[in-house]
Amino acid sequence: MRFFLKTIILILAMGPAFVSAQESDDALLREVMWTRLAASKPPARPSVGLALSGGGARGFAHTGVIEALEYAGFPVDYISGTSMGSVIGSLYASGAPVSDIWEFGREATELKVSRDFKSIKLLSLLITDKLLTPTHINRFIETRLGGLTFEKLKTPFACSAMDLRTGEKIVFTEGPLAEAVRASVNLPGIFAPVQYRHRYLVDGGVVDFIPIGAAKQLGADWVLASVSESESSRMPENVLMSLLQVIDIRGSLLARSAEKEAGFVLKPEVGDIGVADFDRCEEAGEAGLVEASRRMDEAREALLIYSAPRLVGKL
């Protein structure tokens, strides 16, 4: 495969000019081919999707991944997200600069979004027999995404939720954006389902932790997945945090199967950052930036190898 890639790069790079032995260095040739690929648009090259996993506060690692991709000139034609990935993905798809998405992490701390999780008392749920409304999360989503529709986004976007009655995966690609994102981040068993038409919707991470299929449904030929899995060994502080951990483990199991459908997978090392640790969003983002930067050459080569037949066909 390495010889094949090198041969293809030589064909693309030579043109009418003679290529000296020194210029045939692998690094230089890869750069030539990458420049050609990055400057092309589908269908001259395969269309690229970016799938952002769930993971609660850990999912803010996607912000660092996006910054690294932008810096490297990595093409992104479609975006999909689940749970926290739907928040980050929708902001990016709307055209918000990465600096604004980093601001989201700071706002999550200032607005004390963690209170929507950590202040939940099991006793109050039992007494009132009602599920809660994530006030701070909903306020943030409405402030940033209210009034937007999928059709108005700069980059095609999809996000996943689950129908609480049927267990069916619901993929949003049209209509009001804020409502779809609220459904995608809505943890089952804790927050009241989001009513949408005749459905009652909850967090898509239960059925679609890495929405690779959603990115392909939009039109992506090749998908880069950003996955924020937990490595925490902390014991849950209460019954409800135990429920969050069970949902988290379920998502991780789904991720292992879904990853096989991706062209490349990035897994930022988010350590012990928990689902509800929104005061550590920036820390998760930095982990995403470090991991994506470290593995960018691998991601580019994976896309180059996949793209080679199409690029050669255009000669």
Helices and strands as residue ranges (DSSP letters): H 2-14, G 22-24, H 26-39, E 48-52, G 56-60, H 61-72, E 78-82, H 84-93, H 98-110, H 115-118, H 122-128, H 135-145, G 150-152, E 157-163, E 169-172, H 177-184, E 194-196, E 199-203, G 204-206, H 212-218, E 222-226, H 239-258, G 259-261, E 264-266, G 278-280, H 281-294, H 296-313
